[in-house]
Amino acid sequence: MILGAEKDPVDLNKGSLHVEITLPIALFLENEIELIASDGIIEINDNGDGTVTCIMSTSKYEEMKQHMYDSLFETLHGLKIIKVMLPLFFMTIQ
């Protein structure tokens, strides 16, 4: 489970070995879909509407969620630092 999260909002059908998740294609870098297909993702389908559906093991799903959480936390933490440091920066260049 993701650190800091109290409850997983996705119903995983307890006992199931695979998870199907649909994500916006914009989350992936160019050519990244081909790379992740060889990294524990069982199947990837382009839905033609700007989304992709991925079928993966529950362990891969948990790993992906943790990575997304860590990336988001790092980004938000960086923005907090920028918010604090930006006024100091402008004070020093006046």
FIMAR-541748 format. One line per 4 residues: their letters; for each residue z, x, y of N, C-alpha, C, O. Coordinates in Angstrom, 3 decimals. Atoms other than C-alpha are relative to their C-alpha. Example, Ala and Ser with C-alpha at 12.3 -4.5 7.8 and 13.67 -1.06 7.14 Angstrom:
2
as	0.000,0.890,-1.190,7.800,12.300,-4.500,0.000,0.900,1.200,0.665,1.936,1.181 ~ -0.060,-0.820,-1.190,7.140,13.670,-1.060,0.730,-0.770,1.090,0.899,-0.261,2.198 $
***
This chain:
94
milg	0.000,0.837,-1.186,0.000,0.000,0.000,0.000,0.877,1.243,0.543,1.982,1.222 ~ 0.083,-0.735,-1.257,-0.672,1.143,3.557,1.395,0.141,0.600,2.170,-0.814,0.657 ~ -1.274,-0.236,-0.658,2.288,2.723,5.252,0.069,-0.830,1.274,-0.875,-0.832,2.065 ~ -0.162,0.801,-1.202,3.607,0.399,7.930,-0.477,-1.432,-0.144,-0.210,-2.259,0.728 $
aekd	0.482,1.367,0.201,1.956,-2.707,6.514,0.974,-0.718,-0.926,1.358,-0.194,-1.972 ~ -0.957,0.736,0.815,4.278,-5.365,5.173,-0.667,-0.770,-1.127,-0.099,-0.914,-2.209 ~ 0.680,0.802,1.006,1.727,-7.430,3.294,-1.498,0.247,0.102,-2.056,0.309,1.198 ~ 1.441,-0.183,0.038,-1.848,-6.863,2.213,-0.661,-1.369,0.175,-0.415,-2.268,-0.629 $
pvdl	0.605,1.297,-0.256,-3.952,-9.712,3.681,-1.127,-0.365,-0.963,-1.630,-1.487,-0.917 ~ 1.082,0.274,0.938,-6.565,-9.431,0.914,0.587,-0.372,-1.353,1.440,0.340,-1.881 ~ -0.427,0.423,1.327,-6.004,-11.332,-2.322,-0.809,0.777,-1.031,-2.030,0.632,-1.096 ~ 0.695,-0.862,0.939,-6.848,-8.882,-5.087,-0.133,-0.591,-1.397,-0.544,0.119,-2.315 $
nkgs	0.038,0.578,1.349,-6.691,-11.310,-8.024,0.754,0.923,-0.954,0.149,1.686,-1.707 ~ -0.854,-0.905,0.760,-3.790,-9.561,-9.695,-0.508,0.194,-1.419,-0.829,-0.771,-2.114 ~ 0.480,-0.342,1.325,-4.848,-7.782,-12.857,-1.475,0.350,-0.033,-1.961,0.880,-1.032 ~ 1.421,-0.335,-0.067,-8.461,-7.383,-11.753,-0.171,1.501,0.160,0.631,2.155,0.826 $
lhve	0.254,-1.436,-0.078,-9.922,-3.904,-12.121,-0.898,0.370,1.168,-0.987,1.544,1.526 ~ 0.947,-0.264,-1.069,-12.439,-4.255,-9.278,0.266,-0.876,1.213,0.813,-1.974,1.104 ~ -0.134,0.722,-1.262,-12.439,-5.342,-5.643,-1.389,-0.087,0.621,-2.138,0.889,0.628 ~ 1.262,0.183,-0.725,-15.425,-6.787,-3.778,0.341,-0.231,1.455,1.123,-1.122,1.786 $
itlp	-0.309,0.088,-1.417,-15.367,-6.295,-0.031,-1.304,0.095,0.797,-2.180,0.899,0.478 ~ 1.174,-0.015,-0.868,-17.960,-7.013,2.670,0.398,0.594,1.341,1.370,0.169,1.966 ~ -0.300,-0.735,-1.232,-18.036,-4.691,5.673,-1.231,0.038,0.893,-2.356,-0.024,0.398 ~ 1.144,-0.179,-0.902,-20.208,-4.373,8.786,-0.654,1.354,-0.266,0.036,2.359,-0.438 $
ialf	0.721,-1.247,0.263,-22.886,-1.749,8.225,0.253,1.021,1.117,0.087,2.222,0.908 ~ -0.278,-0.888,-1.136,-21.953,-0.318,11.664,1.192,0.917,-0.261,1.359,1.912,0.445 ~ -1.138,-0.872,0.332,-18.796,1.165,10.083,-0.445,1.293,-0.659,0.323,2.252,-0.726 ~ 0.482,-1.159,0.743,-20.948,3.652,8.198,-0.919,0.855,0.862,-1.720,0.338,1.640 $
lene	0.903,-0.919,-0.665,-22.643,6.731,9.574,-1.352,-0.022,-0.715,-1.458,-0.498,-1.845 ~ 1.321,-0.056,0.607,-26.342,7.283,8.921,0.059,0.783,-1.313,0.641,1.867,-1.360 ~ 0.047,-0.590,1.347,-26.911,8.132,5.228,1.354,0.034,-0.703,1.452,0.562,-1.810 ~ -1.325,-0.028,0.627,-23.198,7.650,4.507,0.074,-0.946,-1.193,0.832,-0.702,-2.131 $
ieli	-0.039,0.965,1.096,-23.862,4.669,2.246,-0.406,0.671,-1.315,0.202,0.419,-2.355 ~ 0.424,-0.708,1.206,-25.710,6.895,-0.229,1.098,0.943,-0.495,1.285,1.103,-1.701 ~ -1.070,-0.923,0.379,-22.817,9.384,-0.169,1.164,-0.721,-0.662,1.682,-0.256,-1.677 ~ -1.159,0.684,0.580,-20.078,6.850,-0.850,-0.336,-0.661,-1.325,0.553,-0.918,-2.137 $
asdg	0.393,0.594,1.274,-22.084,5.320,-3.673,0.328,0.935,-1.159,0.543,0.479,-2.282 ~ -0.317,-0.960,1.055,-21.398,8.502,-5.626,1.473,0.391,0.013,1.880,1.285,-0.729 ~ -1.407,-0.383,-0.148,-17.719,8.622,-4.638,0.937,-1.142,-0.400,1.827,-1.509,0.367 ~ -0.923,1.006,0.509,-16.051,5.923,-6.720,-0.361,-1.437,0.324,0.325,-2.359,-0.118 $
iiei	0.460,1.358,-0.265,-17.931,2.920,-5.374,-0.936,-0.379,-1.136,-1.883,0.351,-1.429 ~ 0.773,0.412,1.161,-19.390,1.013,-8.304,-1.367,-0.535,0.395,-2.377,-0.213,-0.231 ~ 1.261,0.617,-0.417,-22.040,-0.964,-6.444,0.042,-0.272,1.499,1.077,-0.665,2.035 ~ 0.131,0.303,-1.423,-23.269,-1.326,-2.843,-1.264,-0.820,0.179,-2.339,-0.433,-0.279 $
ndng	1.143,0.867,-0.256,-25.537,-4.155,-1.734,-0.150,-0.225,1.498,0.803,-0.622,2.169 ~ 0.315,0.311,-1.394,-27.199,-4.439,1.682,-0.308,-1.494,0.050,-1.257,-1.955,-0.584 ~ 0.164,1.450,-0.049,-26.876,-8.133,2.529,-1.116,-0.445,0.942,-1.455,-1.628,0.983 ~ 1.098,0.327,-0.886,-29.662,-7.970,5.112,0.410,-0.699,1.283,-0.444,-1.065,2.091 $
dgtv	-0.495,0.668,-1.204,-27.461,-9.525,7.793,0.905,0.909,0.826,1.699,0.446,1.643 ~ -0.845,-0.953,-0.717,-25.851,-6.352,9.102,1.294,0.313,-0.720,2.180,0.956,-0.157 ~ -1.196,-0.282,0.792,-23.242,-6.205,6.346,-0.409,0.597,-1.344,-1.540,0.439,-1.801 ~ 0.176,-0.485,1.368,-22.873,-4.435,3.021,1.179,-0.482,-0.824,2.304,-0.567,-0.330 $
tcim	-1.058,0.388,0.920,-20.899,-5.619,0.021,0.203,1.142,-0.983,-0.741,1.598,-1.628 ~ -0.347,-1.107,0.882,-19.107,-2.913,-1.949,0.891,-0.514,-1.118,1.809,-1.298,-0.883 ~ -0.863,0.286,1.140,-17.626,-3.273,-5.407,0.597,1.331,-0.417,-0.116,2.303,-0.670 ~ -0.699,-1.254,0.295,-14.999,-0.664,-6.184,1.247,-0.289,-0.830,1.685,-1.433,-0.957 $
stsk	-1.256,0.139,0.737,-11.943,-0.029,-8.308,1.121,-0.307,0.980,1.017,-0.005,2.169 ~ -1.130,0.306,-0.884,-8.631,-1.237,-6.943,0.612,1.285,0.555,1.088,1.293,1.690 ~ -0.557,-1.265,-0.509,-7.465,2.396,-6.653,-0.866,0.557,1.126,-0.332,1.092,2.098 ~ 0.895,-0.444,-1.066,-10.553,3.283,-4.571,0.204,-0.863,1.245,0.173,-0.359,2.367 $
yeem	-0.252,0.915,-1.114,-9.889,0.201,-2.416,1.270,0.402,0.755,1.287,0.440,1.985 ~ -1.258,-0.422,-0.627,-6.309,1.322,-1.782,-0.188,1.304,0.764,0.349,1.466,1.860 ~ 0.286,-1.269,-0.666,-7.545,4.827,-0.925,-0.790,-0.233,1.297,-0.508,0.387,2.322 ~ 0.823,0.301,-1.173,-10.141,3.401,1.489,0.842,-0.649,1.100,0.698,-0.312,2.275 $
kqhm	-0.874,0.647,-0.990,-7.545,1.175,3.195,0.894,1.020,0.686,1.069,0.973,1.903 ~ -0.890,-1.006,-0.575,-5.193,4.126,3.682,-0.765,0.892,0.973,-0.255,1.236,2.039 ~ 0.823,-0.836,-0.875,-8.006,6.227,5.161,-0.312,-0.740,1.307,-0.237,-0.149,2.384 ~ 0.301,0.788,-1.198,-8.967,3.420,7.575,1.242,-0.130,0.884,1.152,-0.020,2.107 $
ydsl	-1.253,0.109,-0.748,-5.329,2.951,8.595,0.316,1.319,0.710,0.662,1.329,1.891 ~ -0.288,-1.312,-0.590,-4.849,6.690,9.164,-0.933,0.297,1.169,-0.496,0.808,2.200 ~ 0.979,-0.242,-1.076,-8.046,6.909,11.250,0.324,-0.845,1.227,0.275,-0.354,2.354 ~ -0.345,0.888,-1.106,-7.048,3.917,13.364,1.266,0.478,0.702,1.324,0.507,1.931 $
fetl	-1.253,-0.485,-0.574,-3.516,5.254,13.861,-0.246,1.247,0.847,0.286,1.373,1.950 ~ 0.304,-1.236,-0.733,-4.880,8.659,14.913,-0.728,-0.312,1.311,-0.431,0.284,2.346 ~ 0.742,0.384,-1.205,-7.292,7.040,17.382,0.928,-0.624,1.034,0.894,-0.260,2.210 ~ -0.912,0.667,-0.932,-4.627,4.811,18.905,1.027,0.978,0.566,1.374,0.904,1.745 $
hglk	-0.946,-1.007,-0.478,-2.174,7.700,19.122,-0.669,0.887,1.052,-0.049,1.236,2.057 ~ 0.746,-0.795,-0.959,-4.848,9.743,20.903,-0.180,-0.725,1.322,-0.078,-0.120,2.389 ~ 0.158,0.783,-1.223,-5.454,6.932,23.377,1.307,-0.068,0.778,1.300,-0.041,2.009 ~ -1.308,0.026,-0.658,-1.719,6.750,24.103,0.235,1.317,0.740,0.728,1.318,1.868 $
iikv	-0.166,-1.309,-0.640,-1.666,10.479,24.856,-0.892,0.099,1.232,-0.465,0.596,2.274 ~ 0.927,-0.041,-1.137,-4.730,10.144,27.104,0.546,-0.841,1.149,0.464,-0.439,2.310 ~ -0.540,0.877,-1.036,-3.091,7.265,28.971,1.131,0.693,0.763,1.261,0.515,1.974 ~ -1.112,-0.710,-0.634,-0.046,9.441,29.680,-0.507,1.226,0.754,-0.037,1.513,1.855 $
mlpl	0.452,-1.262,-0.576,-1.953,12.649,30.434,-1.007,-0.173,1.139,-1.069,0.680,2.025 ~ 1.048,0.171,-1.000,-4.789,11.235,32.575,0.546,-0.006,1.434,-0.006,0.693,2.283 ~ -0.538,-0.058,-1.374,-2.654,10.533,35.682,0.485,1.405,0.374,0.330,1.832,1.518 ~ -0.444,-1.366,-0.274,-1.140,14.019,35.367,-1.177,0.910,0.309,-1.089,1.782,1.174 $
ffmt	1.210,-0.785,-0.229,-4.622,15.509,35.199,-0.512,-0.222,1.410,-0.832,0.738,2.111 ~ 0.508,0.294,-1.333,-5.723,13.741,38.366,0.941,0.513,1.095,0.487,0.881,2.179 ~ -0.948,-0.549,-0.978,-2.536,14.827,40.161,-0.225,1.493,0.201,-0.054,2.004,1.308 ~ 0.157,-1.456,-0.099,-3.299,18.474,39.402,-1.312,0.391,0.672,-1.411,1.510,1.176 $
iq	1.270,-0.386,-0.610,-6.889,18.388,40.715,-0.117,-0.455,1.465,-1.142,-0.222,2.107 ~ 0.052,0.456,-1.409,-6.033,16.843,44.103,0.311,1.124,0.937,0.314,0.931,2.153 $
***
